[in-house]
Amino acid sequence: MIEAQEVLENLVKYNTVKDKENKGILDYIENILKTLEFRTEKRDKFLIMSNSSKTPLGFLGHTDTVEFTDGWKYDKFKLTKSNDRLYGLGVCDMKSGIAAIISAVSQINFKKLNKGIKLYFTYDEEIGFNGIKEVVKYEKNFPQKMIIGEPTNNEIIIGSKGLLEYKISFKGKKAHSSTPEKGKNAIMSAINFINELNEFYEKKIKLDLNSNFEIPYTTMNIGKINGGSAINSVPETCEFLVDFRTINNEVEEKIIEKIEKLKRKYSADVRTVNCISAFFNKSELSNKTSNFITEASFLKTDSIILGAGPITAHEVDEYITKKSLDMLVEQYKQIINDICK
């Protein structure tokens, strides 16, 4: 039996901010799973391992963490226990999920089960989802049921919103502000584009509801805008960033179509930063959903999200509780025994 806290302590030692020590953490995971009779199916910057040719169940977790900010009281790369809390960078998001699955499989006698499991460990989840994109491109036979170990405070999550992100740029013509007719104002082009997009959103998108989500409609946010060089110059460039958290694929398609129409109308340069569809899997186990995006959104499987808590992802002095970690191990063991029997 391998204790989850011991595994978590070792995982936290690796600095996987922007996948800095990706090789080291995968070496550790691969070696410990080999002692549990798992074989490596694919090793790159991601890792796929299994213990059977029949794998109706899979677990997936990302090994990278976000960058840390100032203000940490505890050592970021050392697991610190204080009362029932376990502190360290990535303990919540989501090295605890990886630790729990390793501990869980160490306690399962697979010889008494008819089927086995497949394990996936990805990279670059926090920035660009390149790890899961590579896995999906490679893997032709995902298990029917997948567990994503993101933090949920031990609650089963069966759906999440989609994400559409755009960088939209405009080119104008510079001129002195005293003779604006000689130029073309890129900022005004951006404003007109945004106004039309917002009117479309309010009338055609926001009114479409899905009660499965805490915020039951698609959200829109203009997160950043840049343009111009001086108060007395007609600006020749402008760009803005916009994101939508979508409730379903139909809404996603409407937004994409509208963006294309506005692109042509305003001669804008439109770059898609992210296009991740919403997902919702009906289940008797739960009806809870999340507003955040996970790698489950890339999988065409019966996926649930289940991890430790409390949810302190991306926070200073990130932590989970030992009680939650131990509970997660038991939850994973129960799932394995139920599905692989």
Secondary structure as UniProt FT lines:
FT   HELIX           4..12
FT   TURN            18..21
FT   HELIX           22..34
FT   TURN            35..37
FT   STRAND          39..43
FT   STRAND          47..50
FT   STRAND          57..62
FT   TURN            76..77
FT   STRAND          80..82
FT   TURN            83..84
FT   STRAND          85..87
FT   TURN            89..90
FT   HELIX           91..95
FT   HELIX           96..106
FT   HELIX           110..112
FT   STRAND          117..122
FT   TURN            125..128
FT   HELIX           130..138
FT   STRAND          145..148
FT   TURN            153..154
FT   STRAND          157..160
FT   STRAND          162..171
FT   STRAND          175..176
FT   TURN            177..178
FT   HELIX           180..182
FT   HELIX           186..200
FT   HELIX           201..205
FT   TURN            206..207
FT   TURN            211..212
FT   STRAND          219..227
FT   TURN            231..232
FT   STRAND          233..234
FT   STRAND          237..246
FT   HELIX           249..265
FT   TURN            266..267
FT   STRAND          269..276
FT   STRAND          279..280
FT   STRAND          288..290
FT   HELIX           295..298
FT   STRAND          302..305
FT   TURN            313..314
FT   TURN            316..317
FT   STRAND          319..321
FT   HELIX           322..339
//
